[in-house]
Amino acid sequence: MMACLIQPDDLAARLGAEELAVFDCRFQLSDPEAGERAYREAHIPGAYYLHLDRDLSSPKGPHGGRHPLPDWSRFAARLSACGVRPHSTVVVYDAGEGMAARAWWLMRHIGLADVRMLDGGWKRWTREKRPVTPVVPEPRPGGIEVRLREGEIIEMEEVRRGAREGSLVLVDARSPERYRGDVEPIDPKAGHIPGALNHPWERGLREDGTWGSPEEQRARFRDLLEQAKPIAVYCGSGVTACSTLFALELAGIPAKLYPGSWSDWVSYPENPVATGDEPGAWTP
């Protein structure tokens, strides 16, 4: 499962190769243009920029969460204009914000076979004083078709049923403070979906920003495996949940994404909310 990672030495040796496509996904929710500004100042040579709001999401609606999944044909066209082909090796990175995993998950979901995260991301790349540039690459000819992978998404009604019946293991990838309902800086209600277990996405990373080994990830997710039920992951809006899905991929554990996540869940007034350290029970 470590094939979904690429190390800096390997990427540096392959820069400029025709079959390689690199994407910078740096983004700050508090300043939506900060990532692109940073990209234009310096990025990995040949890397294109993917913006969370414009490229990795669709416009927000009354339901579906703050970052709905993108229009698949537009997303594929964007990647194609950056030279991506069906058999390309695609590398994504960020600066530790958890956005590159969103791109990784989306690209895999539309059918790309070889999508990798740069282990340690931008911070490790620059810490090791590897080459960077402000030069934005020209468009490259590519071409991919959307071939959606089945069984990777779960929608609200199925989440509601699984939470009510206890037939689903729900994983909340947000911080413990948001899970407990102590704080909620973005969404209108605080707390978590009843029955959900808290596995903050950052804990899949070591202190140096590299990803934990498959063994480390499996040990972290032991409580999920003990329940022997289907697993679904959510966060605030379906973005950083993809980092937990990436960690689960490293561990060899299948799981689905609830794309709308908490921001979608609380857009339905009838959906119950739990607070505190414990998962809580369904109390409609």
C-alpha positions, -999 to +999 in steps of 0.1 A: +000+000+000+030+023+003+028+026-035+005+055-030+034+075-016+065+088-034+097+099-016+115+131-025+145+114-040+123+094-064+103+125-074+134+146-079+149+120-102+117+119-123+111+157-127+105+166-163+095+131-174+067+130-199+047+105-180+048+125-147+023+152-136+028+171-104+001+192-086+005+217-058-025+217-035-016+242-008-046+260+006-057+278+037-094+279+046-089+312+064-074+328+033-085+310+002-060+327-021-029+322+001-021+288-014-020+301-049+000+331-039+026+308-023+026+286-054+034+316-076+063+325-054+078+290-055+068+255-062+082+222-074+094+225-110+067+216-134+039+215-108+005+229-117-018+244-090-051+230-080-074+253-060-097+237-034-127+259-043-123+262-080-108+228-090-114+203-062-150+213-054-183+224-068-202+256-057-219+253-024-257+246-023-283+243+004-272+207+011-242+187+001-218+205+024-193+233+021-171+216-005-193+194-027-175+170-051-164+187-084-181+182-117-163+151-129-160+162-166-146+196-157-122+180-132-110+156-159-106+184-184-085+204-159-062+174-153-060+167-191-049+203-197-020+196-174-008+166-194-024+138-174-031+106-193-046+073-182-012+058-174+005+089-160+021+089-126+004+118-108+020+133-077+002+157-053+015+177-024+006+204+001+022+221+031+005+199+057-030+213+054-046+180+044-056+192+009-034+170-012-053+139+000-085+154-014-068+156-048-054+121-044-089+107-036-106+125-064-081+114-090-083+078-078-121+080-078-123+091-115-101+061-125-065+072-124-044+042-114-011+057-102-017+087-079+008+094-052+013+117-023+047+133-018+058+120+016+064+150+038+050+174+012+063+209+005+078+213+040+101+183+036+109+192+000+121+227+010+137+215+043+159+192+022+167+222-001+154+206-032+148+227-064+119+251-065+108+277-091+083+305-096+078+295-133+043+284-140+043+256-166+025+259-199-005+236-206+005+202-218-016+178-241-032+151-221-065+132-221-084+111-196-119+098-194-140+096-162-144+060-150-158+064-115-148+037-091-179+022-075-186+018-038-164+047-026-191+072-016-218+071+010-246+097+010-265+112+039-295+089+039-273+059+041-252+075+069-284+083+088-297+047+085-263+032+094-260+055+125-295+047+136-292+010+131-256+007+143-247-011+110-219+013+101-186+024+117-185+062+113-152+079+117-150+116+124-117+130+112-119+164+128-101+177+159-112+163+193-125+198+202-148+199+173-158+163+177-168+169+213-186+201+204-164+223+225-159+247+196-173+250+161-156+277+141-174+271+107-206+252+108-239+262+125-240+233+150-213+217+172-208+181+180-206+149+160-229+123+143-242+099+169-221+068+171-191+082+153-155+075+166-130+103+166-098+097+146-083+132+138-067+131+104-034+146+116-026+115+136-018+096+105+013+117+102+045+116+122+060+147+138+082+154+108+051+154+085+057+120+069+031+093+069+031+065+094+039+030+082+011+005+074+017-011+107+014+022+126-018+030+108-033-005+115-025-001+152-042+033+152-073+019+136-076-012+157-109-001+172-124+001+137-113-034+127-127-049+159-163-039+149-162-058+115-186-034+099-184-011+068-165+021+075-174+056+064-153+087+071-164+123+074-149+156+085-162+192+082-168+192+045-153+161+030-118+175+025-095+164+054-115+132+057-096+121+026-064+122+047-079+096+070-090+076+039-054+078+027-041+065+061-067+037+059-054+029+024-019+026+038-033+003+064-051-018+038-085-010+053-114-002+028-136+027+037-161+052+021-162+090+020-193+109+032-186+138+008-209+164+025-197+154+059-207+174+090-216+206+071-241+185+051-254+166+082-263+197+101-281+212+071-309+188+079-326+201+111-340+166+119-306+150+121-295+144+157-262+156+171-241+141+199-215+159+220-188+150+244-160+124+243-182+094+238-197+083+205-232+087+218-264+069+209-291+077+183-317+099+199-339+114+172 
